[in-house]
Amino acid sequence: MLPEAYISHSIPGRLRVKIPSRKGDMYFFGDVFKQLSLCAGVERVEVNSLTGSVLLFHTANIGRISEFARENNLFLIREEKRFAGGQTYLSRRISTAFRDLNQKVLVSTKGFASIPDLIVVALVGLSIYQISRGNFLAPAWYTALWYAMNIFLKSRANQTVD
């Protein structure tokens, strides 16, 4: 049975594939390097057995690379599960965890504060602290204030008015 792989990053001409089940296997990744170097349209291959990662610089279609890997008994690329709105499994779990945590914060503060509210206060405080230290030219206070304002405005846009 071929080891399962997934695409962790893809932009035109560059593809990173992770193969978690073979992490640490130098011989496997040496073979992957040799074989994928022969694939039409693959210009350069970098492997890292410690992270279980294969980085490909290519001009080929990703489907063709996937087919080549399967045909040469290297690995099988699995599609990442996606949910409604294009969310991946990981992003959905993170969103759910933050939503649950935000609900706990709202309950514990009796609706007085949410996570975005606390982040806004912390970032504004950080901005004031940077300014009080004389860091007018340092981007830290400006960046923190900018993030605070964006979080504040986005959190208000998501609230419904009764």
C-alpha positions as CSV (number, residue, x, y, z in Angstrom):
1,M,0.0,0.0,0.0
2,L,1.3,3.4,-0.9
3,P,1.9,6.0,1.8
4,E,-0.7,8.8,1.8
5,A,0.5,12.3,1.1
6,Y,-1.2,15.7,1.1
7,I,-0.5,19.0,-0.5
8,S,0.5,21.5,2.2
9,H,1.3,24.4,-0.1
10,S,0.8,25.1,-3.8
11,I,1.5,28.2,-5.9
12,P,2.2,28.2,-9.6
13,G,5.5,26.5,-10.2
14,R,6.0,25.4,-6.6
15,L,4.4,22.5,-4.8
16,R,5.0,21.1,-1.3
17,V,3.8,17.6,-0.4
18,K,3.9,16.2,3.1
19,I,4.1,12.4,3.7
20,P,3.7,12.1,7.5
21,S,3.8,8.3,7.7
22,R,7.3,8.3,6.2
23,K,8.8,11.1,8.3
24,G,12.4,10.3,9.2
25,D,12.8,7.6,6.5
26,M,15.9,8.8,4.6
27,Y,15.9,5.9,2.2
28,F,12.3,6.5,1.2
29,F,12.9,10.2,0.6
30,G,16.1,9.4,-1.3
31,D,14.1,7.2,-3.7
32,V,11.4,9.9,-4.0
33,F,14.1,12.4,-4.9
34,K,15.5,10.2,-7.6
35,Q,12.2,9.2,-9.1
36,L,10.5,12.7,-9.1
37,S,13.6,14.2,-10.7
38,L,12.7,12.0,-13.7
39,C,9.2,13.3,-13.9
40,A,8.5,15.4,-17.1
41,G,8.0,19.1,-16.1
42,V,9.7,18.8,-12.7
43,E,12.7,21.1,-12.7
44,R,14.0,20.7,-9.2
45,V,13.2,18.4,-6.2
46,E,14.1,19.0,-2.6
47,V,13.3,16.4,0.1
48,N,13.5,16.6,3.9
49,S,13.0,13.3,5.6
50,L,13.0,15.0,9.1
51,T,9.8,16.9,8.2
52,G,8.4,14.4,5.8
53,S,8.3,17.0,3.1
54,V,8.9,17.1,-0.7
55,L,9.3,20.4,-2.4
56,L,8.9,20.5,-6.2
57,F,9.6,23.3,-8.6
58,H,7.8,22.5,-11.7
59,T,6.1,23.5,-15.0
60,A,3.9,20.4,-15.0
61,N,0.3,19.9,-14.1
62,I,-0.1,18.9,-10.4
63,G,-2.4,16.1,-11.5
64,R,0.4,14.8,-13.7
65,I,2.9,14.9,-10.8
66,S,0.4,13.1,-8.6
67,E,-0.2,10.4,-11.3
68,F,3.6,10.0,-11.8
69,A,4.1,9.5,-8.0
70,R,1.3,6.9,-7.9
71,E,2.5,5.1,-11.1
72,N,6.0,4.9,-9.7
73,N,4.8,3.5,-6.3
74,L,6.0,6.6,-4.4
75,F,2.9,8.0,-2.7
76,L,-0.7,8.7,-3.2
77,I,-1.9,12.3,-2.9
78,R,-5.2,12.5,-1.0
79,E,-7.5,15.5,-1.5
80,E,-7.9,17.6,1.6
81,K,-11.4,17.5,3.0
82,R,-13.3,20.8,2.6
83,F,-16.4,21.9,4.2
84,A,-19.0,24.5,3.4
85,G,-17.5,27.9,2.5
86,G,-14.2,26.2,1.3
87,Q,-13.0,25.6,4.9
88,T,-10.5,22.8,5.4
89,Y,-10.8,20.4,8.3
90,L,-8.0,22.2,10.2
91,S,-9.4,25.7,9.7
92,R,-12.9,24.5,10.7
93,R,-11.5,23.0,14.0
94,I,-9.6,26.2,14.7
95,S,-12.7,28.3,14.0
96,T,-14.8,26.1,16.2
97,A,-12.3,26.2,19.1
98,F,-12.2,30.0,19.0
99,R,-15.9,30.3,18.8
100,D,-16.3,28.0,21.8
101,L,-13.6,30.0,23.7
102,N,-15.3,33.3,22.8
103,Q,-18.6,31.9,24.1
104,K,-16.9,31.0,27.4
105,V,-15.4,34.5,27.7
106,L,-18.8,36.0,27.0
107,V,-20.5,33.9,29.6
108,S,-17.7,34.5,32.2
109,T,-17.9,38.3,31.7
110,K,-21.7,38.2,31.5
111,G,-21.6,39.6,28.0
112,F,-19.4,42.5,28.8
113,A,-16.4,41.4,26.7
114,S,-15.6,39.0,23.9
115,I,-12.2,37.8,22.6
116,P,-12.1,40.6,20.0
117,D,-12.8,43.2,22.7
118,L,-10.0,41.9,24.9
119,I,-7.6,41.8,21.9
120,V,-8.5,45.4,21.1
121,V,-7.9,46.5,24.6
122,A,-4.5,44.7,24.7
123,L,-3.4,46.1,21.4
124,V,-4.4,49.7,22.3
125,G,-2.6,49.2,25.6
126,L,0.5,48.0,23.7
127,S,0.3,51.1,21.4
128,I,0.1,53.5,24.4
129,Y,3.0,51.7,26.1
130,Q,5.1,52.0,22.9
131,I,4.3,55.7,22.5
132,S,5.0,56.3,26.2
133,R,8.5,54.8,25.7
134,G,9.1,57.3,22.9
135,N,8.8,54.7,20.1
136,F,7.0,57.1,17.7
137,L,9.0,55.9,14.7
138,A,8.9,52.2,15.5
139,P,6.1,50.4,13.6
140,A,5.1,48.4,16.7
141,W,2.6,50.9,18.1
142,Y,1.2,51.8,14.7
143,T,0.8,48.1,13.7
144,A,-0.8,47.2,17.1
145,L,-3.2,50.1,16.8
146,W,-4.0,49.2,13.2
147,Y,-4.8,45.6,14.1
148,A,-6.9,46.7,17.1
149,M,-9.0,49.0,14.8
150,N,-9.5,46.3,12.2
151,I,-10.4,43.7,14.8
152,F,-12.8,46.1,16.4
153,L,-14.5,47.0,13.1
154,K,-14.8,43.4,11.9
155,S,-16.2,42.2,15.3
156,R,-18.8,44.9,15.1
157,A,-19.7,44.1,11.5
158,N,-20.4,40.5,12.5
159,Q,-22.8,41.4,15.3
160,T,-26.5,41.5,14.6
161,V,-28.7,44.3,16.0
162,D,-31.9,43.3,17.6
